[in-house]
């Protein structure tokens, strides 16, 4: 099992850990782990080895990749090359490992991943990973394995299916929840036992892949199941899911964990679900910063995205953070949404200033990137200069009052091209990585594509 980001990120991925754990339920099968090195340049010329046995990754019969998002595709290229393999599946021989992929990216658009793999498991792979491995190990050749895998309803075999993607798999509810196989201090989520509190989401946010229409919406894991799976010696527990704070018994769960002296982390907090009891429990469980999201810079944009967060919810969140002695409130949001205007940014400046009078405030800003399988699929990228101009307007308006940190508008554009692209964009990414992997390398590679799709997107860069 190969994760195309460094160890600290890979071992913080519950999906990666869940598949690793489920593979080992088969007494005749063993998985070993490998990760993208922290320092790629220092690793040049050194084979990629597994953590368990220090065996070269290229010696294994199957490489299973978990890909979370578009920019990790560069890591896919790098781990394949470090394994002594040609990144392009069409150039690998029948003797090379079978490369199987899955992960969160498959819920949106895995087509740019297609040139690098032999097959892709779409959606939830709790069951299909085992089925796919049975096929790969039970057939006599790579070509036969591809033909048999193509018969699975949720397995995408690029050589056979072209660009026609099958439906995403939904595992049986009896297999929920996913939970970690390994705890380690060397991760982003140090010494934290990860498990699902729920899977999916019942909300309808227009920009989100994991919305109500995806795999039947939200599936709740009972409180008793959650508490019963936690090891006695786990000092911290990470409750994972697209809408954890919407669990009907989330406050009771956090209280029970706090009573046991454990720290707790939640992957998502919705402001309209925060109340005195819930925030008090979070504080007892170790929270020092109350982190939530509004996503749109104005109420007009939040309404357009069907985002339930309203100003009164965010104001109450700030008041609760202050009342329970939190040091800070952190608010995530996007800029560059469709139909966004300067007055929307100005509304955020005014509202952010008011919130900062209640509790110290930080804003985490990400440029909006339209994803496949969402109502906003196909929406234009606002433009690098437009996004940077709005960030500058925000910083100027909030200077000295609100801490503001933003992800790169340039790399958001690269993510956008890949999110809206296909196999051709994947091949262009390979050229960019081999050229050095800078933004300019990506820009040149996308401009060199033979059709006009990336040129239309580049028209909004300036």
C-alpha positions, 0 to 999 in steps of 0.5 A, spaced: 500 500 500 503 506 497 500 513 499 503 518 495 504 523 500 509 523 506 508 518 512 505 524 517 499 525 512 498 518 510 498 515 517 493 520 518 488 518 513 483 513 516 481 510 509 488 508 508 488 505 515 481 502 514 483 498 507 490 496 511 486 493 516 481 490 512 486 486 508 489 483 514 483 480 516 485 475 510 490 470 514 493 469 507 494 476 505 499 481 508 500 488 506 506 493 507 506 500 507 510 505 503 510 513 503 512 519 499 519 521 502 519 527 506 525 530 501 524 527 494 531 530 492 535 527 497 531 520 495 533 520 488 537 514 486 535 510 492 529 505 491 522 506 495 522 501 501 516 498 505 516 500 512 515 493 515 520 489 511 524 494 507 523 490 501 523 494 495 516 497 493 517 495 485 518 487 488 511 487 490 506 483 485 500 489 487 501 496 488 495 499 491 495 507 491 490 511 495 489 518 492 485 523 496 486 530 492 488 532 485 495 535 487 497 528 490 497 526 483 504 529 482 506 524 488 503 518 484 508 519 479 514 520 484 512 514 488 512 510 481 518 512 479 522 511 486 519 504 485 523 503 479 516 503 474 515 507 468 509 512 471 505 510 465 501 504 465 502 503 457 509 503 458 509 497 464 510 490 462 506 484 464 512 483 469 511 489 473 506 490 479 499 491 478 497 498 480 490 499 483 488 505 485 482 508 490 481 513 495 477 520 496 479 522 489 474 517 486 468 520 488 469 526 484 474 525 477 479 520 477 480 521 470 487 524 470 489 518 474 487 514 469 494 514 465 498 511 471 494 505 473 491 499 471 485 499 475 481 504 479 476 502 485 470 508 485 467 510 491 467 506 498 473 500 497 471 497 504 469 491 500 471 492 493 478 492 495 478 485 497 474 483 491 479 486 487 485 483 490 482 476 489 481 477 482 488 480 481 491 474 485 486 469 482 488 470 475 494 468 471 496 475 467 495 482 468 491 482 462 486 477 464 485 481 471 483 487 467 478 483 464 475 480 470 476 487 474 472 490 469 466 486 470 465 489 477 460 494 477 465 500 481 471 498 478 474 503 472 479 499 468 482 505 463 484 500 458 477 497 457 472 503 459 476 509 456 473 515 459 466 512 461 466 512 469 462 507 473 458 508 479 461 509 485 461 503 490 457 503 497 459 498 502 454 495 506 452 499 513 454 492 517 462 494 515 461 501 518 465 504 522 472 505 519 477 505 524 485 505 525 489 499 525 495 503 527 497 509 532 503 513 531 506 519 534 509 521 527 503 523 524 499 530 523 494 527 528 499 525 534 497 518 537 490 519 535 485 513 534 481 515 528 474 512 527 468 514 523 462 517 527 458 517 521 459 516 513 457 521 508 452 528 509 445 529 509 446 537 507 446 539 500 452 544 499 453 546 492 460 545 492 461 539 495 462 532 493 460 528 499 453 531 499 446 528 500 446 525 493 452 521 494 451 514 496 445 515 500 447 521 504 449 520 512 449 514 515 450 514 523 454 510 527 451 508 534 454 511 540 455 505 543 459 502 537 463 508 537 465 508 544 466 500 544 471 500 539 476 505 542 482 501 545 483 503 553 490 505 552 488 511 547 490 518 549 486 521 544 480 520 539 479 522 532 472 522 530 472 522 522 466 524 517 464 529 513 458 531 518 461 529 525 457 534 528 451 532 525 451 526 529 445 526 533 449 524 540 455 527 538 455 531 545 454 525 549 460 522 545 464 527 547 462 528 554 463 520 555 470 521 552 472 527 556 470 523 562 475 518 561 480 523 560 481 522 553 483 528 548 478 528 542 478 531 535 473 532 530 474 533 523 468 537 522 464 542 526 458 546 523 456 552 526 449 551 526 450 545 531 454 548 536 451 549 543 453 550 550 453 543 552 457 541 546 462 546 546 463 545 554 464 538 552 469 540 547 473 544 552 473 538 557 476 534 551 482 539 550 479 544 545 483 550 545 481 553 538 474 552 536 474 551 528 468 551 524 466 554 517 462 559 513 465 557 506 462 564 503 464 571 504 457 573 505 450 571 506 448 572 499 453 567 497 452 562 503 445 562 501 446 561 493 451 555 495 445 552 500 450 553 506 446 553 512 451 557 516 448 564 518 451 570 521 447 568 528 450 561 528 457 564 527 456 570 532 453 564 537 460 560 536 464 566 537 460 567 544 461 560 546 468 560 544 469 566 549 464 563 554 468 557 555 475 560 555 477 558 548 483 562 546 481 563 539 476 561 533 478 559 526 473 560 521 474 556 514 472 559 507 472 560 500 474 566 495 473 566 488 466 563 488 461 564 482 458 571 482 462 573 488 463 581 488 467 586 492 462 588 496 461 580 498 469 581 501 467 587 504 461 584 508 466 579 510 471 584 513 466 588 517 463 581 520 470 579 521 471 585 525 465 584 529 467 577 531 474 579 533 471 583 538 468 577 541 474 572 541 480 572 537 479 570 530 483 567 525 481 566 517 483 560 513 482 562 506 482 557 500 480 559 493 474 556 490 475 550 485 469 547 482 469 539 482 466 534 478 459 530 481 457 537 484 452 542 482 457 547 481 461 542 476 464 546 470 464 553 474 470 557 471 476 558 476 475 566 478 482 567 476 489 568 479 489 575 479 482 576 481 483 571 487 490 575 489 486 581 489 480 579 493 485 576 498 489 583 498 482 586 499 481 582 505 488 583 508 488 590 508 481 591 511 482 586 517 489 588 518 491 588 525 484 585 527 484 578 524 489 573 523 488 571 515 492 565 512 490 563 505 492 557 500 496 559 494 491 561 488 496 559 483 496 552 486 488 552 486 488 553 479 493 547 477 488 543 482 482 546 478 485 544 471 486 537 474 479 537 477 476 539 471 480 535 466 481 528 463 487 523 461 490 528 457 491 533 463 494 527 467 499 526 462 501 533 462 502 533 469 507 528 468 511 532 464 510 538 469 513 533 474 519 531 470 520 538 468 521 540 476 514 541 478 514 548 479 508 552 477 511 555 471 512 547 469 505 546 470 503 552 466 507 550 460 505 543 460 497 545 460 498 550 455 502 545 450 496 540 450 493 539 443 486 541 445 483 548 447 480 546 454 486 548 458 487 554 454 479 556 455 481 555 463 488 559 462 484 565 459 481 566 466 488 566 470 490 573 468 
